[in-house]
Amino acid sequence: MVALFWILMVVFLIGCVGLVGAILLQKKRSAGGMGSIAGMGNVADTYWDKNKRRSAEGALETWTKLGAVFLAILAFVLCLPIFY
Protein backbone atom coordinates (compact mmCIF):
# COMPACT_ATOMS: atom_id res chain seq x y z
CA MET A 1 0.00 0.00 0.00
CA VAL A 2 2.95 2.29 0.62
CA ALA A 3 4.17 1.84 -2.95
CA LEU A 4 0.74 2.76 -4.33
CA PHE A 5 0.74 5.90 -2.18
CA TRP A 6 4.09 7.04 -3.55
CA ILE A 7 3.13 6.25 -7.13
CA LEU A 8 -0.04 8.33 -6.75
CA MET A 9 1.96 11.10 -5.06
CA VAL A 10 4.36 11.28 -8.02
CA VAL A 11 1.41 11.35 -10.45
CA PHE A 12 -0.13 14.13 -8.34
CA LEU A 13 3.05 16.23 -8.37
CA ILE A 14 3.53 15.82 -12.12
CA GLY A 15 -0.12 16.70 -12.63
CA CYS A 16 0.25 19.83 -10.51
CA VAL A 17 3.21 21.03 -12.53
CA GLY A 18 1.33 20.25 -15.76
CA LEU A 19 -1.74 22.14 -14.57
CA VAL A 20 0.32 25.21 -13.69
CA GLY A 21 1.89 25.05 -17.15
CA ALA A 22 -1.51 24.74 -18.83
CA ILE A 23 -2.83 27.73 -16.89
CA LEU A 24 0.20 29.82 -17.83
CA LEU A 25 -0.22 28.93 -21.51
CA GLN A 26 -3.76 30.29 -21.63
CA LYS A 27 -4.57 33.69 -22.99
CA LYS A 28 -5.14 36.47 -20.48
CA ARG A 29 -8.74 37.58 -20.18
CA SER A 30 -9.66 41.17 -19.55
CA ALA A 31 -11.87 42.03 -16.61
CA GLY A 32 -14.33 43.95 -18.76
CA GLY A 33 -13.16 47.42 -17.81
CA MET A 34 -15.76 50.17 -18.02
CA GLY A 35 -18.08 47.99 -20.09
CA SER A 36 -18.91 45.85 -17.07
CA ILE A 37 -19.74 48.94 -15.02
CA ALA A 38 -21.98 50.38 -17.73
CA GLY A 39 -23.87 47.10 -17.99
CA MET A 40 -22.54 46.14 -21.40
CA GLY A 41 -20.73 43.06 -20.06
CA ASN A 42 -19.54 40.75 -22.82
CA VAL A 43 -20.65 42.42 -26.03
CA ALA A 44 -17.95 40.75 -28.13
CA ASP A 45 -20.23 38.13 -29.71
CA THR A 46 -18.02 37.52 -32.72
CA TYR A 47 -17.47 34.51 -34.93
CA TRP A 48 -14.28 33.74 -32.99
CA ASP A 49 -16.09 33.79 -29.64
CA LYS A 50 -18.81 31.48 -30.90
CA ASN A 51 -16.35 28.90 -32.26
CA LYS A 52 -13.57 29.17 -29.67
CA ARG A 53 -14.33 25.73 -28.21
CA ARG A 54 -13.25 24.09 -31.47
CA SER A 55 -9.84 25.78 -31.50
CA ALA A 56 -6.62 24.79 -29.73
CA GLU A 57 -7.30 27.51 -27.16
CA GLY A 58 -10.69 26.01 -26.36
CA ALA A 59 -9.19 22.53 -26.11
CA LEU A 60 -6.53 23.81 -23.70
CA GLU A 61 -9.23 25.41 -21.57
CA THR A 62 -11.25 22.18 -21.52
CA TRP A 63 -8.23 20.03 -20.63
CA THR A 64 -7.28 22.48 -17.88
CA LYS A 65 -10.72 22.09 -16.29
CA LEU A 66 -10.58 18.30 -16.57
CA GLY A 67 -7.06 18.26 -15.12
CA ALA A 68 -8.14 20.38 -12.17
CA VAL A 69 -11.04 18.03 -11.41
CA PHE A 70 -8.73 15.00 -11.72
CA LEU A 71 -6.20 16.55 -9.33
CA ALA A 72 -8.91 17.46 -6.82
CA ILE A 73 -10.15 13.87 -6.81
CA LEU A 74 -6.61 12.53 -6.56
CA ALA A 75 -5.89 14.88 -3.63
CA PHE A 76 -8.98 13.55 -1.88
CA VAL A 77 -7.90 9.94 -2.51
CA LEU A 78 -4.41 10.64 -1.16
CA CYS A 79 -5.93 11.96 2.06
CA LEU A 80 -7.88 8.80 2.74
CA PRO A 81 -6.81 6.88 5.85
CA ILE A 82 -6.14 3.66 3.87
CA PHE A 83 -2.62 4.93 3.16
CA TYR A 84 -1.71 5.54 6.78
N, C-alpha and C positions, 0 to 999 in steps of 0.2 A: 504494500500500500504506500510505502514511503517513496518508492520509485515512481509510481503513478503521480503522486503529489508533485515531485520535482519535474516530471515531464510536463505536467499541466502548468506549472509555474514558469517554465521556459517558454511554452507556447503563449502564455499570458504576457510575458515581458516582450516577446517579439511582436505580438499583436498590439501592445501599447505603443511601441516605437513606430509600427506601421500606421496606426491610427493617427498619431501626431503628424507623421509625414503626409498622410492623405489630407488632413485638415490644412496643413500649410500649403499644399498644392492648389487648394481651391481658390477661386477668385474672390476678392474682397467685395462685400456687399455694402452699399451705402445705407445710411440710416434713414434716408428719406428727406433729410434737410427741412427746408421750409414747407415743402409739399405736404409732409405729414401733419404739420401744424395747421395748415390751411384746409385740411380735410381732403386733399387730392390723393393722398396715399400712393398706391402703385398705379400710376396712369400709363406706364410703359407696357401696353398690351400689344407688343409687336410680334411679328412672325417668329423671331428668335426666341422670345419668351414663351410662346405657345409650344414650340418644338424643342425646348432645351433638354427635356428628358431623354430625347433620342441621341443627343450628342455625347461626346466623351466627358464633357463637364457634368452633364446630368448623370452619367454612369458613375463618375467619381463620387458625386453627392449621394447616390443610392448605396454604393458600396461602403461609404463612410458611415451611413446610418446603420447598415447591417453589421458592420464591424463593431460599432459601439454597442449594439444590442448583444452581440456575441460575447464581447469582453465583459459586459455587465453580468451576463449569465455565468460566465466562467469565474468571475470574481466571487459570485455567490457560491458556486460549487466549491471553490477553494477554501471558503470559510466554513464549510460543513464540518461537524465534529468527527466524521469518519476518518479524517486524515490525522487526527491527533491522538 
